[in-house]
Amino acid sequence: MDACNCDRGCPCQFNAKPTHGYCDVVSGIHIIDGSYGNDIKLDGFNMALIGSWPGAVHEGRGKAGY
């Protein structure tokens, strides 16, 4: 699940410019069933991302942290 400061349908998902010229986002991820390789189980793993880009996400130059 994620949310950004753009209008509904996030233009960056379609390689368009952000609604307000920049992008601020928060995202939450929950892995129900998964693994990394054969040895590391990721079942039930949760993580969050907070990020900010001065333009469109696909143009880069942003900062984000998990």
C-alpha positions in Angstrom: 0.0 0.0 0.0 1.4 3.4 -0.8 0.3 7.1 -0.9 1.9 10.1 -2.5 1.1 13.8 -2.7 -0.2 13.6 -6.3 -3.8 13.3 -7.6 -5.3 9.9 -7.6 -3.7 7.5 -10.1 -0.1 8.8 -9.4 1.2 10.2 -12.7 4.7 8.8 -12.0 3.2 5.3 -12.5 2.7 6.3 -16.1 6.0 8.2 -16.7 4.2 11.5 -16.4 5.1 14.6 -14.3 3.9 14.7 -10.7 0.8 16.8 -10.0 2.6 19.4 -8.0 6.0 19.1 -9.7 7.6 17.0 -6.9 6.8 13.6 -5.3 6.6 12.8 -1.6 5.6 9.2 -0.8 5.1 6.7 2.0 4.6 3.0 1.4 4.0 -0.1 3.5 4.8 -3.6 2.4 3.7 -6.9 4.0 5.0 -10.2 2.6 2.5 -13.0 3.3 4.6 -15.8 1.8 8.0 -15.5 0.3 11.8 -16.2 0.5 15.1 -14.8 -0.6 16.9 -17.7 -2.3 16.3 -21.1 -0.8 17.4 -20.3 2.8 15.9 -17.0 3.9 12.2 -17.0 4.7 10.4 -13.7 4.4 6.9 -14.9 5.5 5.3 -12.1 7.6 8.0 -9.6 6.9 6.9 -5.9 7.1 8.7 -2.8 5.9 8.0 0.8 5.2 9.4 3.3 2.7 9.5 7.1 3.0 10.8 9.1 0.0 11.0 12.4 -1.7 11.8 13.4 -5.3 12.3 16.9 -6.7 10.5 15.9 -9.9 9.1 12.6 -11.3 10.3 9.4 -9.6 11.5 8.0 -12.9 13.8 11.0 -13.4 15.8 10.0 -10.2 17.6 12.4 -7.9 15.3 11.4 -5.0 16.0 10.3 -1.5 14.3 7.4 0.2 14.7 5.2 3.2 13.3 1.8 4.3 
